[in-house]
Amino acid sequence: MVGGSLIAAALSAIMGVAAGALVRNQVAGVVGALILAFVVSPLIAVVDEAAVEFTPFGAAFALAGDPQAGTLSWGGDALLLVAWTVPLMIAASIAERRRDLA
């Protein structure tokens, strides 16, 4: 589904920018993202397979049209991804306003 893929990509990009603004160290950001993708998500799948869809990666995959995801509707997946994105955006905005720009 093209629309879902575009929405998932846009929201994922916004989350990436927000996480980058919070971390500010490229190596730590990349390592953190890889740990989330390849360690934390599979561990969540081992504990509860249905809980994976409620992670940012699972919501993005489901929104993009993953045939194995079926717990939430298309709109539910979009709202879930927005619910992950907005707090990161707010935290990044607050962190950037408090940092010294000099």
C-alpha positions, 0 to 999 in steps of 0.5 A: 500500500503506497499511501501507508508506505509514504506515511510510515517513511515520513513519520520514521524520518521525523522520528530519526531526526528527533532521535538525532537531535536528542543523542547528538552523537552519530555513532551512539545514534546509529548503534542505538538504532541498530540495537533497537532493530536487531536486539530489542525488537526480536526480544520483544517478539520472543516474549509476546509476538503480538506486542511487536506491532506496537513498537515503532518498527512494527507499526511502520511495517504494518502501516506499509502493508506487512501481510503478517501484521493484522492486530490494528487497522490501517488508521490504528497503525498510523495513530500508533506511529504518530503516538511514538513520533510526537513525544520524540519531537517534543523532547527534541524540541525542548532539548534543543531550546535548552542547549547552548548554541554557541 
